[in-house]
Amino acid sequence: MVIDKVQIVEWGTHEELLGQHGRYFELYLTQFAGRPLANGAVEELVTA
C-alpha cells in the first residue's frame, strides 16, 4: 500500500506495485535497485 497525503494511492503485492510504475516503483528505484543482495548478487529491475 502506498499512502500520499493521507490517501491510499496504490496497493498490491511488491510485483504488482512495481508493474504499475507509480510512486512505489519510483521509491524502489531510488532506494534499492542496483544494490547488492545478501547473497552477493545484484538485484536488477526489468521495466519492460
FENKA-V6755 format. One record per run of one state. SS is the DSSP state (alpha for helix, beta for strand, coil for the rest). FROM is the first residue (numbers start at 1). LEN is the number of residues. If there is no record, write none. Layout:
ss = {SS	SS}
from = {FROM	FROM}
len = {LEN	LEN}
//
This chain:
ss = {coil	beta	coil	beta	coil	alpha	coil	alpha	coil	beta	coil	beta	coil}
from = {1	2	5	7	11	14	21	23	32	36	37	42	43}
len = {1	3	2	4	3	7	2	9	4	1	5	1	6}
//
